[in-house]
């Protein structure tokens, strides 16, 4: 999912019809992390986490995200139908009708907790998990904490920590 689907993530076709005339040309801007990477309206983001959370609230206790099982204990037929159809809609919207464009790319780190469920839902999925050394990851986390804690006092709506924050 991309920033273009915000704020109506559950209604991509309707939101596309309503919003497409209001979207300016996609302009790439440096993201708040200060790492030189740029993002725009069509940049992939982990927004599908909201979909998983809407259908599986019991997997989200306050202190963690629980794993999805490889067996049939985590069955939610309503979610499975919704997710398959939802991804078809997103692919149709973003492919522009090009026949070879039939893949959905997710950059949701939390998908690691549900690889069994994803492979059950999408047997032809290709799952890539990039790894960085823990020192580089830790250093980047420290930088990000420093950057983002500067925003909290100036942005009361964020609170101390939002329910979606790290």
Buried (B, 14 or more C-beta within 10 A) or exposed (E): BBBBBBEEBEBBEEBBEEBEEEEEEEEEEEEEEEEEEEBEBEBBBBBBBEBBBEEBEEBBEEEEBEBBEEEEEBEEEEBBEBBEEBBEBBEBBBEEEEEEEEEBEBEBEBBEBBBBBBEBBBEEEEEEEEEEEEEEEEEEEEEBEEEBEEEBEEEEEEEEEEEEEE
